[in-house]
Amino acid sequence: MSSHVWGQFGTYSNLSVWLTQHMSPVGVFEMIAVLGMMFGGVAVFIPQYFTIVTSRNSEGFSTHTCLLLLLSNIARLFFWYLVHFELPLLCQSIIVIVGMLFLQEVCVRYRPKRHLAYRDIRLSDCDPDSFWKWSYFSDYIGFLFLYCCLLYVITELFKDSVFYVEALGFAALCGEASLALPQLITNYQRRSTKGLNFVTICLMLCGDCFKTLYFLVRHAPRQFYICSTLQVSIDIGILLQFALYSSSRTSSFDDKDLKVVF
């Protein structure tokens, strides 16, 4: 449902009246589109989540994808604080943040031990080379808390600046648009897509194409559809890597992946 529908729902005392007026074919399609926007950003990572849990190994999946999604969606919350765009897009950010925290936790839990460099790595070490490679999930939460505090202070100081508002919107959405870029780089460095779920990337591409169309139709701020176009381009690049590196992997979409997904 659109923000208009969301606002109207509370004014109807009789639910049947609301259903009669809004459950037309167009209304149903609109509701499905909005639900897809809200949950699609997390749903595409479900196959990857179960791939990691089943194999008990997070190698092959770049946790910097989680980092970018967390930072960009937290920034989008502050952008919404300054520019009240559609409520479903706000809900989408909250859902993505929760989903990425779950995915980051499972990546930390099943990280290969050889990546720990024979010792526990903590946020308090203040080692730039160990950034986002910490051994405990609590350190990731601590970093995100500090990030929120810093962003809150900066936003309060510059909330009346048009330049800051525009820059924050672009920064938030460009960060999300480049979420698959670390995965693209990781695949290139390893010359392999092993450990990466093919279905996840296909779902990401479909979701990003849908988002781009949704932003255009709903006349969202221009930052949304410009950055979603970049996302589509990176998704296509990763799919090309599956074809390019297929010789190092007998099948990118094998029986094991089918068991994970279905």
C-alpha positions, 0 to 999 in steps of 0.5 A: 500500500502507498503512504496514502493508504497507510495514512488512511487505514487508521481512519476506517472503523470498519475493516470491511469498508477498507477492504472493499475500497482498496482490495481491487486488482490495482490495490492488490498489485500496489500492496504486493509492490510495497511489501516487495520493497520492504522485505525484498532487500533482506529476502535476497540474502536468505539463500546465502544465510542458509548456505553459510549455516549449512556449510558452517563456513562463511568463506567466499561471502564478503562481509563488507556487503553487510558493512555497506548495507548497515552504514547506508541504511542507518544513514538513510534513517537520518535522511528520512529524519530530514526529508520525509520520503515514503514510509515503506522505504523507511520500513525497508531500511529498518528491516535491512538493518535487522537482517544484516545484523543476523547475517553478520553474526552468522558470518562471524560465528562460522569464519574460518579460524585461519582468518583470526591470525592466531589471536582474538581481534577486537575493536579496542585494538584500533588496528586499521588492518583489522577493521570489520574483521573482529572476532566477536559480534559485540565489537560490530555492535559497538562500532555501529553504536559509535557510528550512529552517535557521530552521525546524530551529532553531525546531522543536528549541526547541519540539518538546516544546510541544503547541501548537507541534506542532499549529500547525506541522501546521496551518500546513504544511497550510493553506499547501498548501491555499491553493496555488491562491489566488495563481492565483485572485488573479492571474486576477482581477487580469488578468481572464483565465485565458490561459496557465493550463492548464485540464486542470491545474486539472481534475486538481487538483480531482479530486486534491484530492477524492480526497485529502479522501476518502483522509484521512477513510478513513485517519483522518489527523490532522484538519489533513489533511482540514480543509485539503484541503476548503479546496483543493477550494473554491479549485479550484472558484473557478478553474474558475468563472473559466474560465467567467467570463473565457471572453470574453477567451479564445476557448477555455480548452481549445483545440487548442493545449492538446490538443497540450500534454497529449497 
